[in-house]
């Protein structure tokens, strides 16, 4: 559970740093354009963060699958030596 919390915190931190890649119009003098650009930027940042979280979860799943395979092989070996 701590690993997931750390991954989420890291992804959010990276997401906040990615704000430097602004969508044009955020600093517009037209309030409507600026507001819409800010919303678009916020959604882009959320999408980027979610993609990083999905990638992290995929890596976690791969690790668990490898651990499961190792545990199965270990069990198989133990059964063979115990017969």
C-alpha positions in Angstrom: 0.0 0.0 0.0 2.9 2.4 0.8 4.3 1.8 -2.7 1.0 2.8 -4.3 0.9 6.0 -2.2 4.5 6.8 -3.1 3.8 6.2 -6.8 0.7 8.4 -6.7 2.6 11.2 -4.9 5.5 11.0 -7.5 3.1 11.1 -10.4 1.2 14.1 -9.0 4.5 15.8 -8.4 5.7 15.1 -12.0 2.2 16.2 -13.2 2.6 19.6 -11.4 6.0 20.0 -13.0 4.6 19.3 -16.4 2.5 22.5 -16.1 5.5 24.3 -17.7 4.2 22.8 -21.0 1.3 25.2 -21.1 -1.5 25.1 -23.6 -1.4 28.4 -25.4 -3.9 31.0 -24.3 -3.6 30.5 -20.5 -2.2 34.1 -20.2 -4.6 35.6 -22.7 -6.1 39.0 -22.0 -9.5 37.5 -23.0 -10.9 36.1 -19.8 -12.9 33.4 -21.7 -9.9 32.2 -23.7 -7.7 32.2 -20.5 -10.4 30.2 -18.5 -10.8 27.7 -21.3 -7.1 27.3 -21.8 -6.7 26.8 -18.0 -9.4 24.1 -18.1 -7.7 22.4 -21.0 -4.3 22.6 -19.3 -5.7 21.1 -16.1 -7.3 18.2 -18.1 -4.1 17.6 -20.0 -2.2 17.4 -16.7 -4.7 15.0 -15.3 -4.5 12.8 -18.4 -0.7 12.8 -18.2 -0.8 11.9 -14.5 -3.3 9.1 -15.1 -1.1 7.7 -17.9 1.8 7.6 -15.5 -0.3 5.9 -12.9 -1.5 3.3 -15.4 2.1 2.7 -16.5 3.2 2.3 -12.8 0.3 -0.2 -12.2 1.3 -2.2 -15.3 4.8 -2.5 -13.9 3.5 -3.5 -10.6 1.3 -6.2 -12.3 4.3 -7.5 -14.2 6.3 -7.8 -11.0 3.5 -9.7 -9.3 3.1 -12.0 -12.3 6.9 -12.8 -12.2 6.6 -13.4 -8.4 3.7 -15.7 -8.9 5.5 -17.6 -11.6 8.5 -18.0 -9.3 6.3 -19.2 -6.5 4.7 -21.8 -8.8 8.1 -23.0 -9.9 9.3 -23.2 -6.3 6.2 -25.2 -5.3 6.6 -27.5 -8.2 10.2 -28.2 -7.2 9.3 -28.7 -3.6 6.6 -31.2 -4.6 9.1 -33.1 -6.8 11.7 -33.4 -4.0 9.1 -34.4 -1.5 7.8 -37.3 -3.5 
